[in-house]
Amino acid sequence: MGETWLKCSACRNDLAFGSKYFQCSVSTCNRARTRLVFCSVVCWDSHVATLRHRDAWAEDKIAPTRAAWEREIAGNEPARPSPPPAPRAAAGPAAARPAAPIAVAPDATVARQAAPAVGSMREAESRAVGSMREAESLTGSSTAPAVARRVVGDPAPAPAAAPVQLNDIVDNDILIVVSKLKKYIRERSGMNCSDAVAEVLSDHIRALCDDSIRAAGRDERKTVLDRDVPRPRRP
């Protein structure tokens, strides 16, 4: 393993055991699988410029010793799954006894056996038809059974979808990039932009998001699509 603990996530310089290093204050950068470490504040600043953290700072840390690092690696190793048990063979005289063969009659034998049954069915049908015709000739009316009619009405209306319940949000964060907003207004009109405009625009964005959520709820969907967002009204 040598004297090197890890490498700097920005410049790839070696970090020795027990040496001073810097880490990002954002929790997602300090997970076991990510573990972003930096040898200087300059390297950490390049990392912030890449990921664009809104609120972050560099924290001073001391690298672990070799023994502590080996214990951490040993504790993070996943346990090996045990092999599945081998299937047990069925015991007893029933398992050792071979299955009895199934006798299948030839096609000719089956046809000869089915022929008398088919002939008797046709004879019964002809007698029934002859009796019905004789009854019609005597009464002068048809004795065919009446077909029951089924009245079909209008389908039941589908139940209306329940309105979507919106949760209350305590933190009203800024939902736009202020620098890009100021750049757009400056290039569009040559004017400056106050920081308070970002708060008002964020309220408008929240209202549009609420309308989009309700539109998706009316369609009984769990995903907000682009067609749910109200279109802007521009001159």
C-alpha positions as CSV (number, residue, x, y, z in Angstrom):
1,M,0.0,0.0,0.0
2,G,3.0,2.3,0.5
3,E,2.9,5.7,2.3
4,T,0.2,7.1,-0.1
5,W,-3.3,7.2,1.3
6,L,-5.3,8.6,-1.6
7,K,-4.8,11.0,-4.6
8,C,-6.1,14.5,-4.9
9,S,-9.4,14.4,-6.8
10,A,-8.3,17.5,-8.9
11,C,-4.5,17.4,-9.5
12,R,-4.0,13.7,-8.7
13,N,-1.1,14.4,-6.3
14,D,-0.4,11.8,-3.6
15,L,-1.8,12.3,-0.1
16,A,0.2,10.6,2.6
17,F,-1.2,8.9,5.8
18,G,-1.7,11.4,8.6
19,S,-1.3,14.4,6.3
20,K,-3.6,17.5,6.1
21,Y,-6.1,17.6,3.3
22,F,-9.4,19.4,2.4
23,Q,-12.8,18.1,1.7
24,C,-16.0,19.7,0.4
25,S,-18.8,20.5,2.9
26,V,-21.5,19.1,0.6
27,S,-22.5,15.7,1.9
28,T,-22.8,14.1,-1.5
29,C,-19.1,14.7,-2.2
30,N,-18.1,12.8,1.0
31,R,-19.8,9.5,0.5
32,A,-17.8,6.3,0.7
33,R,-18.0,5.6,-3.0
34,T,-17.3,9.2,-4.0
35,R,-14.8,10.4,-1.4
36,L,-13.5,13.6,-3.0
37,V,-10.3,14.8,-1.3
38,F,-8.1,17.8,-2.2
39,C,-4.6,18.7,-1.4
40,S,-5.2,22.5,-1.4
41,V,-8.0,25.0,-1.4
42,V,-7.1,25.8,-5.0
43,C,-8.0,22.2,-6.0
44,W,-11.2,22.4,-4.0
45,D,-12.1,25.7,-5.7
46,S,-11.8,24.1,-9.2
47,H,-14.1,21.3,-8.0
48,V,-16.7,23.8,-6.9
49,A,-16.5,25.6,-10.3
50,T,-17.2,22.3,-12.0
51,L,-20.1,21.1,-9.9
52,R,-21.5,24.6,-9.2
53,H,-22.4,24.2,-5.5
54,R,-24.6,27.0,-4.3
55,D,-23.4,27.0,-0.7
56,A,-20.1,25.1,0.0
57,W,-16.8,25.6,1.8
58,A,-13.5,23.7,2.2
59,E,-13.1,21.8,5.5
60,D,-9.7,21.0,7.0
61,K,-9.1,17.3,7.7
62,I,-6.3,14.9,8.7
63,A,-5.8,11.7,6.8
64,P,-6.2,8.5,8.8
65,T,-3.2,6.3,9.8
66,R,-2.4,3.2,7.9
67,A,-3.9,0.9,10.6
68,A,-7.2,2.9,10.7
69,W,-7.4,2.9,6.9
70,E,-7.0,-0.9,6.8
71,R,-9.7,-1.3,9.4
72,E,-12.0,0.9,7.4
73,I,-11.4,-1.0,4.2
74,A,-12.0,-4.3,5.9
75,G,-15.2,-3.1,7.4
76,N,-16.5,-1.9,4.0
77,E,-15.9,-5.3,2.2
78,P,-19.3,-6.9,1.4
79,A,-20.0,-10.4,2.8
80,R,-19.7,-13.2,0.3
81,P,-23.0,-15.0,-0.3
82,S,-23.1,-18.6,0.7
83,P,-23.7,-21.1,-2.1
84,P,-27.2,-22.5,-2.4
85,P,-27.8,-26.0,-0.9
86,A,-27.7,-28.9,-3.3
87,P,-31.2,-30.4,-4.1
88,R,-32.0,-33.5,-2.2
89,A,-32.9,-36.7,-4.1
90,A,-36.3,-38.1,-3.3
91,A,-36.1,-41.2,-1.1
92,G,-38.5,-44.1,-0.7
93,P,-39.8,-46.9,-2.9
94,A,-42.1,-44.4,-4.8
95,A,-39.2,-42.5,-6.2
96,A,-37.2,-45.5,-7.3
97,R,-40.3,-47.1,-9.0
98,P,-40.4,-46.1,-12.7
99,A,-43.5,-44.5,-14.1
100,A,-45.9,-46.9,-15.8
101,P,-46.2,-46.3,-19.6
102,I,-49.3,-44.7,-20.9
103,A,-51.0,-46.8,-23.6
104,V,-52.2,-44.8,-26.6
105,A,-54.7,-46.4,-28.8
106,P,-54.1,-46.2,-32.6
107,D,-56.0,-43.7,-34.7
108,A,-58.0,-46.3,-36.4
109,T,-59.3,-47.8,-33.1
110,V,-60.3,-44.4,-31.9
111,A,-62.2,-43.7,-35.1
112,R,-64.1,-47.0,-34.9
113,Q,-65.1,-46.3,-31.3
114,A,-66.3,-42.7,-32.0
115,A,-68.3,-43.6,-35.1
116,P,-71.4,-45.2,-33.3
117,A,-71.6,-42.2,-31.0
118,V,-71.6,-39.7,-33.9
119,G,-74.3,-41.7,-35.7
120,S,-76.6,-41.8,-32.7
121,M,-76.2,-38.0,-32.2
122,R,-77.2,-37.3,-35.8
123,E,-80.2,-39.6,-35.6
124,A,-81.4,-37.8,-32.4
125,E,-81.0,-34.4,-34.1
126,S,-83.0,-35.5,-37.1
127,R,-85.8,-36.8,-34.9
128,A,-86.0,-33.5,-33.0
129,V,-86.2,-31.5,-36.2
130,G,-89.0,-33.7,-37.5
131,S,-91.0,-33.3,-34.3
132,M,-90.6,-29.5,-34.5
133,R,-91.8,-29.4,-38.1
134,E,-94.8,-31.6,-37.3
135,A,-95.8,-29.3,-34.4
136,E,-95.6,-26.3,-36.7
137,S,-97.8,-27.9,-39.3
138,L,-100.5,-28.7,-36.7
139,T,-100.5,-25.3,-34.8
140,G,-99.7,-23.1,-37.7
141,S,-97.1,-21.1,-35.7
142,S,-93.5,-21.5,-35.1
143,T,-92.4,-23.1,-31.8
144,A,-88.9,-21.6,-31.9
145,P,-88.0,-20.1,-28.5
146,A,-88.0,-16.3,-28.3
147,V,-84.6,-14.6,-28.1
148,A,-84.3,-12.6,-24.9
149,R,-83.4,-9.0,-25.6
150,R,-80.9,-7.1,-23.5
151,V,-81.5,-3.4,-22.9
152,V,-78.2,-1.5,-23.0
153,G,-78.2,1.9,-21.4
154,D,-75.7,4.7,-21.3
155,P,-72.4,3.7,-19.6
156,A,-71.9,4.8,-16.1
157,P,-69.8,8.0,-15.9
158,A,-66.2,7.5,-14.8
159,P,-65.4,8.8,-11.4
160,A,-63.6,12.1,-11.3
161,A,-59.9,12.0,-10.4
162,A,-59.2,13.2,-6.9
163,P,-57.4,16.6,-6.8
164,V,-53.7,16.4,-6.1
165,Q,-52.7,17.4,-2.6
166,L,-49.8,19.8,-2.6
167,N,-47.4,19.8,0.4
168,D,-46.4,23.0,2.2
169,I,-42.8,24.0,1.5
170,V,-41.1,26.1,4.3
171,D,-37.9,27.0,2.4
172,N,-38.6,29.2,-0.5
173,D,-35.4,28.8,-2.4
174,I,-34.3,30.8,-5.5
175,L,-35.3,28.6,-8.5
176,I,-33.3,30.4,-11.2
177,V,-29.6,31.2,-11.9
178,V,-29.2,34.9,-10.9
179,S,-26.1,35.4,-13.1
180,K,-27.9,34.1,-16.2
181,L,-30.9,36.2,-15.5
182,K,-28.8,39.4,-15.2
183,K,-26.9,38.4,-18.4
184,Y,-30.1,37.9,-20.3
185,I,-31.6,41.3,-19.3
186,R,-28.3,43.1,-20.0
187,E,-27.9,41.6,-23.5
188,R,-31.6,42.0,-24.2
189,S,-32.1,45.6,-23.2
190,G,-28.8,46.9,-21.8
191,M,-30.4,47.4,-18.4
192,N,-29.2,46.2,-15.0
193,C,-31.2,43.8,-12.8
194,S,-31.9,43.9,-9.0
195,D,-31.4,40.8,-6.9
196,A,-35.0,41.0,-5.6
197,V,-36.2,40.2,-9.1
198,A,-35.0,36.6,-8.6
199,E,-37.4,36.1,-5.7
200,V,-40.4,37.3,-7.6
201,L,-39.6,35.2,-10.6
202,S,-39.1,32.2,-8.3
203,D,-42.7,32.7,-7.1
204,H,-44.0,32.7,-10.7
205,I,-42.1,29.5,-11.4
206,R,-43.6,27.9,-8.3
207,A,-47.1,28.8,-9.5
208,L,-46.4,27.4,-12.9
209,C,-45.1,24.2,-11.3
210,D,-48.3,23.9,-9.2
211,D,-50.5,24.2,-12.3
212,S,-48.4,21.6,-14.1
213,I,-48.7,19.2,-11.1
214,R,-52.5,19.6,-11.1
215,A,-52.7,19.0,-14.9
216,A,-50.7,15.7,-14.5
217,G,-53.0,14.7,-11.6
218,R,-56.1,15.2,-13.7
219,D,-54.7,12.7,-16.2
220,E,-53.9,10.3,-13.3
221,R,-50.2,10.4,-14.1
222,K,-47.2,10.4,-11.7
223,T,-44.9,12.3,-14.1
224,V,-45.2,16.0,-15.1
225,L,-44.7,16.3,-18.9
226,D,-43.9,19.3,-21.1
227,R,-47.6,19.5,-22.2
228,D,-48.7,20.1,-18.6
229,V,-46.7,23.4,-18.4
230,P,-48.7,26.5,-19.4
231,R,-47.3,28.2,-22.5
232,P,-45.8,31.7,-22.0
233,R,-47.7,34.6,-23.4
234,R,-45.3,36.7,-25.4
235,P,-46.0,39.8,-27.5
